[in-house]
Amino acid sequence: MKHISSSNSAISKSAVAEKTGISRQSLYYQPSLPSKDLILKNQIEVLMLEHKSYGYRRIALALGVNHKKVQRVMKIFGLKIKRSSNYKLKIKGNLSKHNRYSNLLTNLALNAPNQAWVSDFTYLSYQGKFIYLATILDAYTREVIAWNVRVRHNTELITETLISALSKRNNLPQIFHSDQGSEYRSKGVIDLLKAKNIKPSMSQKSSPWQNGKQESFYQKFKLELGHPNIYETQGELIEAIALQIHYYNHKRIHSALKMPPVIFYQRCLAVKAVSS
């Protein structure tokens, strides 16, 4: 009988893996607890349907299991999260030389809600035109405090969002941070901030990472929302935006907080009430 060398066997395994589209590791995998692995696999798949951008760490948090176990099972069964594409986040207006402010967040240690709010807007391409979404987040709790949708990116898009945010929190922010877009440097926005004794803060020109919390939010938001054209009407799209923001605030585990933003904010209030 002709003996097959270990190297030929390895080549055979590689060929099988290539043709079947599965990892070579899975061909050698002999699970000691196959039923538990399959149960965990099914739990992961259910979670991935609801939370499209969750990686293995957040899945582990949601399931209350060790993240290394989740990572191992996902690798064995080829479970992969959908990665976001690179989006151009916004279209800017013409910049003037007026109302430019320094970045007050550079050396700020965030340790409480309402120290700083951050804001930005992005566009959604829908049926051959753009719809603009503006949001305001608490930089510490990461909660979307207010949002607004319009067919134009102008001063009203920002002022209406800001007025809505101011009405939803008992304590006003010390700092309102944005980029240097003309909408944020408009007289209407700056006058509103000054009337409330809120300090304007702005990222340096062409430095989106200085408003990183907003940039990160939009990247994940667009991935989880899906392409706007899957919604038949503009009303359905706006409803989907509302549902997605509610999901982000109330259900989606934020990787930095280890819990959804609203729950984190409520815990902050509870701690403050006990200590005061």
Beta strands, then each sheet from edge to edge (+ up, - down):
strand 1: 116-126
strand 2: 129-138
strand 3: 144-150
strand 4: 175-178
strand 5: 199-202
sheet 1: 3+ 2- 1+ 4+ 5+
end
